[in-house]
Amino acid sequence: FVFGLHNHQPIGNLSSVFDKAFIDCYLPFLSTLEKFPDLKAVIHNSGALYDWAESKFPDWISGLKKLNQRGQIELVGGGYYEPIFPIITQKDRVGQIKLMNEYLEKTFQSKPKGCWVPERVWEQSLAKTLKRCGFEYTYLDEANFYLKKEINKNVNNLYLTEDQGCPLGLFSIDEQLAAVRRRIVLLVI
């Protein structure tokens, strides 16, 4: 079981929405996680959240640094501005990933091993892109692992895929747990 979180607010969202998300969700979660040092998590935050937090909620950034330094969290990379990778050029994919990786390395002294694929939109060529950007794994909705006629819902493993000799690990996102999280977020926000 991997406990993973994806925190995202779109660029240009209302200030009040950012503030409410930080006050009601992101800050309380971080302070709760600090109380349970044996609980490990992987967390992806969008570039827009990092940008907002730098000026409005620097304690959140400090809290992430603390948890990362003590090995409690692993920060996951991705495209800084949450682009849909398959519809942008290879050069832009790499540029977005590089921007996020540079931010994580500069701010947290952390090189990400995993990549968040925005909207979990997958195409096979992403395996090569992500591997060449230094990633070892990504997450996809579990429905991506089903065969059309033989639905196998026991996909709670790490799978390997590859593109042109570039292997990449794939974790499935459990649909039921993701649905619970969405309901919880909707209740909190």
Secondary structure, 3 states (H helix, E strand, C coil): CCCEEEECCCCCCCHHHHHHHHHHHHHHHHHHHHCCCCCCEEEEECHHHHHHHHHHCHHHHHHHHHHHHCCCEEECEECCCCCCHHHCCHHHHHHHHHHHHHHHHHHHCCCCCEEECHHHCCCCCHHHHHHHCCCCEEEEEHHHHCCCCCCCCCCCCEEEEEECCEEEEEEEECHHHHHHHHHHHHHHC
